[in-house]
Amino acid sequence: MLTNSMGGACGQASSRHYNQCGEQTLTRGERVITEERVQDQLRNVIDPEIGMDLVELGLIYDVGVHDEGRHVDVTFSLTSPMCPVGDLIQEQVETETLSIEGVETVNAQLTFEPMWSPEMMSPAAKLFFGR
């Protein structure tokens, strides 16, 4: 385990601990839940029609972590309002988010504002699709 000690408020020392993957951990060995951690977990949600994860496709619009990680808000979209697997994708977003240790509740909100477009994809996804 790597440890990084930094000075705290009012001259008190605070200690931040990191595991071998560079992820910040709490003193009990739990990971600190961050937006990046949630995004990484959401890479497991694959759009079945396209075969690529929602993060690379640019379909995850916003992630909010609240109450020390116990509650997470995820705003996401679909490639089309007529997507026949929208309910399945929403269920997977919720399931993957709740699979993160420490997350107790999730609010997965589907939106079409703004409408998704291929320009929202990651550079790797654009390259994959020849854009």
N, C-alpha and C positions, 0 to 999 in steps of 0.2 A: 504494500500500500504506500502510495506517495502522500506526503503531508505537506501542506503549505500553511504556515502560520502567519497571520497578519495582525496588526494592531487593531483593537476594537475601539468603540466609543469610550470616552472618559478615561482613556489610558489603560483600559482593560485589554488583555490579550484575547483574541478570538482565534479559533483554530478551524481550518477547513481541511477536510480529508478527501482524498481522491483515490479511486480504485485503479486497477491496472489499465482500464480503458480510458482513464482521464475523466471519469464521471464523478461529480461531487457527491459525497456521501454524508449522511448524518452520523452522529456518534454511535448509534445503534447499528450501523452498517447499511442503513436504508439509503437509497438514492434520493437526491433532491429532485423533485419533479419540476422540470422546466418545459418551456414551449418546444425546445429542440428535442427533448426526450419524447414528448408526445408525437411530434412530427416523425421521428425515427420509427416509433411503433406503428404509425399510420402507413408506413411504407409496406406493411403487410396487407393492406387493403388494395386489391387488384381490381381494376375495371375489367370485368370478364369479356366484354366485347372488344376491348383494345389490347388487353393483356399486359398492361403497365399499371404501376401503382399510382394512387391519387396524388401523392406528393409530386412525383415527376411530371404528371400531367397538369399540375397547377390547379388542381381542383380543391385543395385545402386552402381556403381563403384566410382563416384566422384561427389561432389557438390562444385561449386564455386559461391560465392556471390560477386558481383561487383557493383560499382557506388552507394555505400551506400544502397545496397539492391534492387536497381531498376532493375538490370539485374542479372539473375541466369543462370549458365551453369550446366546441369545435364548430366553426362555420365552414361549410363545404358546398360544392356545387356538383353538377353532373354535366356531361358533355352536351346533353340535350334535355329539355323539359319532358320530352316524350320517352326518356330512357326507361326501358321495360324492367330494369333491375335496380331502380332507385331505392326501393324498400330494402332490398338485400344489402346494398352498399351502405345505407344508413345504419342498418343493424351491425354490419362489420365495423364501421367507424366506432360505434358505441362499444362493441365487444372488445376491440383492440385497445381502446382507451382505458376501459375498465380492467384490462389485464395487467396494467402497470401497477406495481405494488404501491399501495398507499392511496390510489384513486378510489373514491367511494361512489361518486356520482358523476355523470356526464350529461351534458346537454348538447346533442348533435343537431345543429340547425341547418337545414337545407335552404339555400338561397339561389336565386338566379340574377342577383344584382351584385356585380355586373354579370352579364351573360358570359359564359366561358368561351374562349376562342383559342385556337392553336398557339397564338402568340404568348399565352400564359404558361406554356410548357417550359420545363427546365431546358437549358442548352443541350443536355444529353438526350432528352426526349425529342427535341427538334432535330437533332442530328440523326437519331434513329429513324424518324419519319421523313427525313430528307427535306427539312425546312430550313 
